[in-house]
Amino acid sequence: MSNKIRPFPVIDGHVDLLYMMMRSEKITFSDLTNAQITTDRLKQGNVRVIVSAFYCMDRFNGPERSVPHLKSLTAYADDKMRWLLPVKTERDLKKCFSNENETGSISLLENADALVDLDLSDIKDLGFNVIGLTHAGKNRIADGNSVRNPSYITNKGKELIRGLSSLGTAIDVAHLAEPGFWEIIDLFDGPIISSHTGFRTFCDLPRNLSDEQLKVLIERGGMVGVSVNPEMLSVDQKAGITDVFYQIDWVVQKHGEKNLGIGSDFGGFDVANQGLEHPGRFGNLSEIFVKHGYCEDAIAGIMGKNWYVFYSSLLG
């Protein structure tokens, strides 16, 4: 598909840039030229802000390894990702979203096992605006979406959640097993999102949101980031840009577009999405929305403005 229109300003609600970089070339992000995510591809796709995931592998869970592992990730990011402007305040967010020459980064922790060993002041100093309690496996907080016969949130997890509520952070349920998801709805009074997901109606995996989970997240005012990862869009792990559109459109028809955004998961998967192979292709998705009669306000919201509204409130 030709890129006939200028892409709308994009906020991508989940990007695995750090994971991608640590798997590939040990150079700074601004020097990367042959990767799924590059500075040129972000600019080509008019990506103004990424929500950058700090993915802590489950194999480092535990009292002696999780904190050193997390600190190694933050040190690596400080050294290798300097091209991105850290978004810490509502003013930072506005600066990046309104300026195509600046690309900002909001920090998201994916697997919060290390936080069990830290006090609230240390957690606050880490600068994570969004906390994903688990990845796919089990940790000291809860069970992730790949755990068979998952259980509920642990006592240590409940204590941490109370602390996160007092700090004003958001919780990301993208990898949380379903029993923990429903417990979070009752336990946590702050903002809840699913930063990158598919839907079980299309791809029936525990990783994806059920219709009931989607409904309650939207009723709570949370944001849902739709992934472009074929692993979440289709049971045969083959998907393209039209699958992304139709799944977004399905949500819009049921719940409207105000709580919906992109959470690509770029950098975190290896099977290409046909038509959305990298962030530079976001204009193709905007073009499909136009062809299906979406108004400019709705397209602008899905591509970035809805995340902007959410994070303006969170950072304000």
Order of alpha helices (4+ residues) and beta strands (2+ residues): beta-alpha-alpha-beta-alpha-beta-alpha-beta-alpha-beta-alpha-beta-alpha-beta-alpha-beta-alpha-alpha-beta-alpha-alpha-alpha
